[in-house]
Amino acid sequence: AVASAAAAAAVAVAKAVATAEQRYDRARRTAQKELVRELCDIMTDKDMLSRLQPHIQGLVCNDLTKVDFGACNIDWNTAGGLESAAVMATAMAYSSSLHTADLTGCDMSVQVFRKLVEEGMAKNKSLSQLILAENKKMLSGTGGEVTCAVLAKVLAASTSLEKLDCGGCDISAKGLEILAEGVANSKSLTELILQKNKNMLRGDSGLKACQTLAWALAKCPTIQTLDLGGCNIRAKNLQDLAKDGLAKSNSLTKFLLSNNQGKKEKERIDSSHSFKSNVELVFENAMKYNPVDHEVYKYAQELKQFFWTIWEKELEEDGLAGKKWIVSCRKILKLLRVSAWGWIFAEPVDDVRSGASDYYEIITCPMDFATIKTMLHNSGQTGMLSGEEGQAACKELAMAMGMNTSLKTLDVSYCGMGAKNLEVLVKFGLTQSRTLIWLDIEGNIGVMNEEEGQAACTALAKAVTTGALLQKLYLGGCSITDGQKDELCKAFGEKSVWNLDRTLIMRQ
């Protein structure tokens, strides 16, 4: 009887394993997401799990290359989710082919993630990419600091992990300090993505975090890409990061700082020239869409003439010079809004109520007085590279560019940089760098405006003709004039390409 019972049990296990193997084989022949779903389905059945546990290694060892946790349709923050995490951790620990674990938006609890890391990722020898983007529950607050400590241990111990993406996870300044310790001791990390962690590097608490991250950059021998886009970095904190991190790193090739200028990165007016262009666009759109004999065309013409009149008056009274320009522009806009026909252009065109169903097909760059008012308001928001503090940051960043021997890409797009600060970056940095080939200054509206902008443009052209290795320059949204474009294209050489759509100058 005992022998018979043992034989029956053996047969049951054999059938379970055979069934699981068949289902796994089917899944392996389909898309990777289906494979993961099958694995989770098999392994979260408690009865099946107890029988399959000894055989998991054979099932997943050679075939599991990527785990997309978001595709598993599992609520990871329940008791069942914790069990699923335990099984997946075991599978990851055994797999010799796994290279990517994608947990984007899973919002796991710290407890569940720790189980995955300690029982799975920490034991895996092949994992090269760990993607944790948009996991605020896992990485924010004091609980997130615990998670950062776990990640730091993995970074320090792993010899295969090359990419860590923690974008949009609301990591705290203290959490970054802890994580930076792991980065400093990593033997394989090449890409660290920390973008959209808006409170991590701002203010006084972010200062120490910046200093620790800078130390980690200088110490880590493998780091090549650091993405800090949209992190609301303070200019003073950037100085420390550039001086003690970028300048001392022997491996960093990409330094990405895009969108460090506040809540409305792409909706600003930073000069009187830009204001004038946007107001004229309102009237040009009306005249483009409506026929010459239409009353709106006539009103647009009249209001445009009125605008030029009050514009010239402000110029004569020196109201558009220096820091007074924004006050004068607001006054001009108010006069336009309360004028006889101002109400027609006061708000964005409602293509449904107005019966102009094809308006946004014909007018690709719509503009109105309400939008201009918002853009003027946003101009009061300072960016990381604006003003005197921004100039000091630009100078420190420039000096670091000259000292660094590996940097190839610098992205300072949408950072509120003005013309004087660009000139500093060019004269003290670009002219000294012998490695930088890609510079992105897109969305810095004031860098090419008026006399200061022309000086910055000339300095940039001179740097390119006197030895800088720059091959790609992004200038989208910089209000560049035709003359400045010609000057830069000439500096880049006869075979340079001007891509109007993305406003790119490129050497061939």
C-alpha positions in Angstrom: 0.0 0.0 0.0 2.9 2.4 0.9 4.6 1.5 -2.4 1.4 2.1 -4.3 0.8 5.5 -2.7 4.4 6.5 -3.4 4.1 5.4 -7.0 0.8 7.4 -7.4 2.5 10.5 -5.9 5.4 10.1 -8.3 3.0 9.8 -11.3 1.1 12.9 -10.1 4.3 15.0 -9.9 5.4 13.7 -13.3 2.1 14.7 -14.9 2.2 18.1 -13.3 5.8 18.7 -14.5 4.9 17.4 -18.0 1.8 19.7 -18.1 3.9 22.7 -17.0 6.6 21.9 -19.5 4.0 21.7 -22.3 2.5 25.0 -21.3 5.9 26.6 -21.0 6.9 25.4 -24.4 3.8 26.9 -26.0 4.4 30.2 -24.3 8.1 30.2 -25.4 6.9 30.0 -29.0 4.7 33.1 -28.5 5.5 36.7 -27.6 7.6 37.3 -24.5 4.6 38.8 -22.6 2.7 35.6 -23.1 5.6 33.6 -21.8 5.7 35.6 -18.6 1.9 35.3 -18.1 2.2 31.5 -18.5 5.0 31.3 -16.0 3.1 33.4 -13.5 -0.1 31.4 -14.0 1.8 28.1 -13.5 3.7 29.2 -10.5 1.0 31.0 -8.6 -1.1 27.9 -8.3 -0.3 26.8 -4.7 -0.7 23.1 -5.3 1.2 23.2 -8.6 3.9 25.4 -7.0 4.7 22.9 -4.2 5.2 20.2 -6.9 7.1 22.3 -9.3 9.5 24.1 -6.9 12.3 21.5 -7.4 11.9 21.7 -11.2 11.8 25.5 -11.7 15.5 25.6 -12.6 15.1 23.2 -15.5 12.0 25.1 -16.7 13.5 28.6 -16.9 17.2 28.3 -16.9 17.8 28.7 -20.7 14.9 30.6 -22.0 13.9 33.5 -19.8 15.5 36.6 -21.3 13.2 39.4 -20.2 10.5 39.7 -17.5 7.9 42.4 -18.1 6.2 42.5 -14.7 3.6 45.0 -16.0 2.3 42.4 -18.4 1.6 39.8 -15.8 -1.8 41.2 -14.7 -1.0 40.6 -11.1 -1.8 42.8 -8.2 1.6 42.7 -6.6 0.5 44.3 -3.3 -1.7 41.4 -2.2 -0.9 38.1 -0.5 -1.1 36.4 -3.9 1.2 39.1 -5.4 3.8 38.4 -2.7 3.6 34.7 -3.5 4.0 35.5 -7.2 7.0 37.6 -6.4 8.6 34.8 -4.5 8.1 32.4 -7.5 9.4 35.0 -10.0 12.4 35.7 -7.7 13.2 31.9 -7.7 12.9 31.9 -11.5 15.2 34.9 -11.8 17.8 33.4 -9.5 18.0 30.3 -11.6 18.0 31.9 -15.0 21.3 32.2 -16.8 19.9 34.1 -19.8 17.8 36.8 -18.1 19.0 40.3 -19.2 16.1 42.7 -18.5 13.6 43.1 -15.7 11.0 45.7 -16.5 8.9 46.9 -13.5 7.6 50.1 -15.1 4.5 51.4 -13.3 4.0 48.2 -11.2 4.0 50.4 -8.0 5.0 47.4 -5.8 5.3 47.8 -2.1 8.8 47.8 -0.5 8.1 44.4 0.9 7.4 42.8 -2.4 10.3 44.5 -4.2 12.7 43.4 -1.5 11.7 39.8 -1.9 12.3 40.1 -5.7 15.7 41.7 -5.2 17.1 39.6 -2.3 15.8 36.2 -3.5 16.1 36.8 -7.2 18.0 39.7 -8.7 20.8 39.5 -6.1 21.5 35.9 -7.0 21.2 36.4 -10.8 24.5 36.6 -12.7 23.2 37.8 -16.1 20.8 40.7 -15.4 22.0 43.8 -17.3 19.0 46.1 -17.3 16.7 46.9 -14.3 13.8 49.3 -15.2 11.9 50.8 -12.2 10.4 53.9 -13.8 7.2 55.4 -12.3 7.3 53.4 -9.1 6.5 56.0 -6.4 5.3 53.6 -3.8 8.5 51.6 -4.0 11.0 54.4 -4.0 9.5 57.5 -2.3 9.6 58.5 1.3 11.3 56.6 4.1 10.2 53.2 2.7 11.9 54.2 -0.6 15.1 54.8 1.4 15.0 51.2 2.4 14.5 50.2 -1.2 17.4 52.4 -2.2 19.6 50.6 0.3 18.6 47.3 -1.2 19.4 48.6 -4.7 22.8 49.9 -3.5 23.8 46.5 -2.3 22.8 45.0 -5.7 24.8 47.6 -7.6 27.8 47.0 -5.4 27.7 43.2 -5.8 26.6 42.8 -9.4 29.1 42.3 -12.2 26.5 42.3 -15.0 24.0 45.2 -14.2 24.6 48.0 -16.8 21.4 50.1 -16.7 19.3 51.3 -13.8 16.2 53.4 -14.6 14.6 55.1 -11.6 12.9 57.8 -13.6 9.7 59.4 -12.1 9.9 57.5 -8.8 9.9 60.5 -6.5 13.1 59.5 -4.8 14.0 61.7 -1.8 17.4 63.5 -1.4 18.3 61.0 1.4 17.3 58.1 -0.9 19.6 59.4 -3.6 22.5 59.6 -1.1 22.0 56.0 -0.2 21.7 54.9 -3.9 24.8 56.9 -4.8 26.9 54.7 -2.4 26.0 51.7 -4.6 26.8 53.6 -7.8 30.2 54.5 -6.5 31.0 50.8 -5.8 29.5 49.4 -9.0 31.8 47.4 -11.2 29.5 47.4 -14.3 26.9 50.2 -14.3 27.1 52.3 -17.5 23.7 54.1 -17.5 21.9 55.7 -14.6 18.5 57.4 -15.3 17.1 59.6 -12.6 14.9 61.9 -14.6 11.6 63.4 -13.3 12.5 63.0 -9.6 11.5 66.5 -8.9 12.4 66.8 -5.2 15.6 64.9 -5.2 18.1 67.6 -6.1 16.4 70.8 -5.2 17.0 73.1 -2.2 19.3 72.6 0.7 18.4 69.0 1.2 19.4 68.3 -2.4 22.8 69.9 -2.0 24.2 67.0 0.0 22.6 64.6 -2.4 24.3 66.4 -5.3 27.7 66.2 -3.5 27.3 62.5 -2.9 26.3 61.8 -6.5 29.2 63.9 -7.7 31.6 61.8 -5.5 30.0 58.6 -6.9 30.5 59.8 -10.5 34.1 60.5 -9.9 34.6 57.1 -8.2 32.6 54.8 -10.5 34.9 53.6 -13.4 32.2 52.4 -15.7 29.4 55.1 -15.7 28.8 56.6 -19.2 25.3 58.1 -19.1 23.7 60.2 -16.4 20.1 61.5 -17.0 18.9 64.2 -14.6 16.3 65.7 -16.8 13.3 67.4 -15.1 14.8 67.1 -11.6 14.4 70.8 -10.7 18.1 71.1 -9.9 19.2 74.4 -8.3 22.0 76.2 -10.0 24.2 76.1 -6.9 23.7 72.3 -6.7 24.7 71.9 -10.4 28.0 73.7 -9.6 29.0 71.0 -7.1 27.9 68.3 -9.5 30.0 69.7 -12.3 33.0 70.5 -10.3 33.3 67.3 -8.2 31.6 64.9 -10.6 31.8 65.7 -14.3 35.2 67.2 -14.1 36.7 64.2 -12.3 34.9 61.4 -14.1 37.0 59.4 -16.6 34.1 57.5 -18.2 31.0 59.8 -18.5 30.1 60.4 -22.1 26.5 61.7 -21.8 25.4 64.3 -19.3 21.6 65.0 -19.7 20.1 68.0 -17.9 17.0 68.7 -20.0 13.9 70.5 -18.6 15.4 71.9 -15.4 13.5 75.2 -15.5 10.2 74.9 -13.7 6.6 73.8 -14.3 6.1 75.3 -17.8 9.2 74.4 -19.6 8.1 75.0 -23.2 5.6 77.9 -22.6 7.7 80.9 -21.9 8.5 84.3 -23.5 12.0 85.4 -22.4 12.5 88.5 -24.5 10.7 91.5 -26.1 11.7 90.0 -29.5 9.9 86.8 -28.7 6.9 88.7 -27.5 6.7 90.7 -30.7 6.9 87.5 -32.8 4.1 85.8 -31.0 1.8 88.8 -31.2 2.4 89.1 -34.9 1.7 85.4 -35.3 -1.9 86.0 -33.9 -2.6 88.4 -36.7 -0.8 86.5 -39.4 -2.8 83.4 -38.6 -6.1 85.3 -38.9 -5.0 86.7 -42.3 -3.8 83.3 -43.5 -7.1 81.5 -42.7 -9.6 84.2 -43.7 -10.0 85.6 -47.3 -8.9 89.2 -48.0 -12.5 90.4 -48.1 -13.5 88.8 -44.8 -14.1 91.2 -41.8 -11.7 89.2 -39.5 -8.9 89.8 -42.1 -9.7 93.5 -41.9 -9.7 93.6 -38.1 -6.4 91.7 -37.9 -4.8 94.2 -40.3 -6.1 97.2 -38.2 -5.0 95.7 -34.9 -1.6 94.8 -36.3 -1.1 98.5 -37.3 -2.2 99.5 -33.8 0.3 97.1 -32.3 3.2 98.5 -34.3 2.3 102.0 -33.2 2.4 101.3 -29.5 5.4 99.1 -30.0 7.4 102.0 -31.6 6.3 104.3 -28.8 7.7 101.9 -26.1 10.9 101.6 -28.1 11.2 105.4 -28.1 10.6 105.6 -24.4 13.2 102.9 -23.8 10.6 100.7 -22.2 11.8 97.5 -23.9 15.4 97.7 -22.7 16.9 95.8 -19.8 14.7 94.2 -17.2 11.8 96.6 -18.0 10.8 94.7 -21.1 8.4 92.3 -19.4 6.4 95.1 -17.8 6.1 97.0 -21.1 5.0 93.8 -22.9 2.3 93.2 -20.4 1.1 96.8 -20.8 1.0 96.4 -24.6 -0.9 93.1 -24.4 -3.5 94.7 -22.1 -4.0 97.5 -24.6 -4.5 94.9 -27.4 -7.0 92.9 -25.3 -9.3 95.9 -24.5 -9.1 97.4 -28.0 -12.2 97.4 -30.2 -11.5 94.1 -32.0 -9.3 92.5 -29.3 -12.0 90.2 -28.2 -11.8 88.3 -31.5 -8.2 87.2 -30.7 -8.6 86.9 -26.9 -8.9 83.1 -26.7 -7.8 80.0 -28.7 -10.1 79.4 -31.8 -12.9 77.0 -31.0 -13.1 75.2 -34.4 -16.5 73.6 -33.5 -18.4 76.6 -32.2 -17.0 78.9 -34.9 -17.7 76.5 -37.7 -14.0 76.5 -38.8 -13.6 72.8 -38.8 -10.4 72.9 -40.9 -8.7 75.7 -38.8 -6.1 73.5 -37.1 -5.3 71.8 -40.4 -4.4 75.1 -42.0 -3.0 76.8 -39.0 -0.2 74.6 -37.6 1.1 77.2 -35.0 -2.0 78.7 -33.4 -1.6 81.7 -31.1 -3.9 84.0 -29.1 -3.7 86.7 -26.4 -4.6 84.4 -23.5 -1.7 82.0 -24.4 0.7 85.0 -24.7 -0.4 86.2 -21.3 0.3 82.8 -19.8 3.7 82.7 -21.5 4.6 86.1 -20.1 3.6 84.9 -16.6 5.8 81.9 -17.0 8.7 84.1 -17.9 8.9 85.1 -14.3 9.9 81.5 -13.4 13.7 81.2 -13.4 15.6 78.2 -14.8 18.6 76.3 -13.6 20.9 78.2 -16.1 19.3 81.6 -15.9 20.4 84.8 -14.2 23.6 85.3 -12.2 23.4 82.0 -10.4 22.9 80.3 -13.7 25.9 82.1 -15.1 28.1 80.7 -12.2 26.7 77.2 -12.9 27.5 77.6 -16.6 31.0 78.6 -15.9 31.5 75.6 -13.5 29.9 73.4 -16.1 32.2 74.8 -18.8 35.3 74.3 -16.8 34.3 70.7 -16.1 33.8 70.2 -19.9 37.4 71.3 -20.4 38.7 68.9 -17.8 36.6 65.9 -18.7 38.3 63.7 -21.3 35.3 61.5 -22.3 32.2 63.7 -22.5 30.5 63.5 -26.0 26.9 64.7 -25.4 25.7 67.6 -23.3 21.9 68.3 -23.1 21.0 71.6 -21.5 17.7 72.0 -23.4 14.8 73.9 -21.7 17.0 75.1 -18.8 16.2 78.8 -19.0 19.7 79.7 -20.3 20.2 83.2 -21.5 22.5 84.6 -24.2 25.3 85.7 -21.8 25.3 82.3 -20.1 25.5 80.5 -23.4 28.5 82.6 -24.3 30.2 81.6 -21.1 29.5 77.9 -21.8 31.0 78.3 -25.3 34.1 80.4 -24.4 35.1 78.5 -21.3 33.8 75.0 -22.2 33.2 74.2 -25.8 36.5 75.8 -26.9 38.4 73.8 -24.3 36.7 70.4 -24.9 38.3 68.0 -27.3 35.6 65.3 -27.1 32.2 67.0 -27.2 30.4 66.3 -30.5 26.7 66.8 -29.6 25.2 69.9 -27.9 21.5 70.4 -27.3 20.4 73.9 -26.3 16.8 73.6 -27.6 14.0 75.6 -25.9 16.3 78.2 -24.3 14.3 81.0 -25.9 16.6 83.9 -25.1 20.0 82.5 -26.2 19.9 83.9 -29.7 17.9 87.1 -29.2 19.0 90.7 -29.7 22.6 91.9 -29.4 23.6 89.5 -26.6 22.2 86.6 -28.6 24.3 87.6 -31.7 27.4 87.7 -29.5 26.7 84.2 -28.3 26.0 83.0 -31.9 29.3 84.5 -33.1 31.2 82.9 -30.2 29.6 79.5 -31.0 30.6 79.8 -34.7 34.1 80.8 -33.8 34.5 77.8 -31.5 33.4 75.5 -34.2 35.9 77.0 -36.7 38.9 77.0 -34.3 39.0 73.4 -33.3 35.8 72.3 -31.5 34.8 68.8 -32.6 31.0 69.6 -32.5 29.1 67.7 -35.1 25.4 68.1 -34.0 23.8 71.3 -32.6 20.1 71.5 -31.6 18.6 74.9 -31.7 14.8 74.3 -31.7 12.8 77.1 -30.1 15.8 79.4 -29.8 14.3 82.2 -32.0 17.3 81.9 -34.3 17.4 84.4 -37.2 18.3 83.6 -40.9 21.6 85.5 -40.5 22.5 83.5 -37.4 21.6 80.3 -39.2 23.8 81.2 -42.1 26.7 82.1 -39.8 26.5 78.8 -38.0 26.1 76.7 -41.2 29.2 78.4 -42.6 31.1 77.5 -39.5 30.1 73.9 -39.7 31.3 73.7 -43.3 29.9 73.5 -46.8 28.6 70.0 -46.3 26.6 70.8 -43.2 22.9 70.0 -43.1 20.2 72.3 -41.8 17.2 70.3 -40.6 14.4 72.7 -40.3 11.9 70.4 -38.5 14.1 69.8 -35.5 16.3 72.8 -36.0 19.5 70.8 -36.2 22.8 71.7 -37.8 24.9 68.7 -38.5 28.3 68.1 -40.0 28.6 65.4 -42.7 
